[in-house]
Amino acid sequence: MAELIGVIASIVQLASLAGDITRLSYGYLSDVKNASKSQKSYLRKVSALTDVLLRLEYALDSSPANVSLPGIDRTILNECDEQLKKLKGELERKLSDRNRKMERLGMKIMWPFEEKDVKSHVEVLERYRGIFAAVVASHTL
């Protein structure tokens, strides 16, 4: 029971982190004209991860106390948490630095990630979305 409560708390935290990343990313991309294909893909992936984490959180909240979660263990939750915190920190840092530079120069805001970074982030987001989506699918059958 205590383990399940810990898992639920971790999923709530992950959903919150993913939501923060989605909010920051949407706010930033709305200021960038002509976003690239990979930037749009990144935004879709972070939104999809947020959505699946919220669905998993809802499914767990409405399930019996003795539910099992095949496919989710502490390692996956910790890795995902670490990756999302890293992404959020990187996004916040780059947003802050670039906004200051752009404002000083009177220029438009630019997307903070290089193309290779965007692709790397898309892969990470897709990996975790897939893991959690499989759990949601097996849990709601």
ABEGO torsion letter per residue (X at the ends): XAAAAAAAAAAAAAAAAAAAAAAAAAAAAAABBGBBAAAAAAAAAAAAAAAAAAAAAAAAAABBAABBBBGBBAAAAAAAAAAAAAAAAAAAAAAAAAAAAAAAAGBBBBBABBAAAAAAAAAAAAAAAAAAAAAAAAAAX
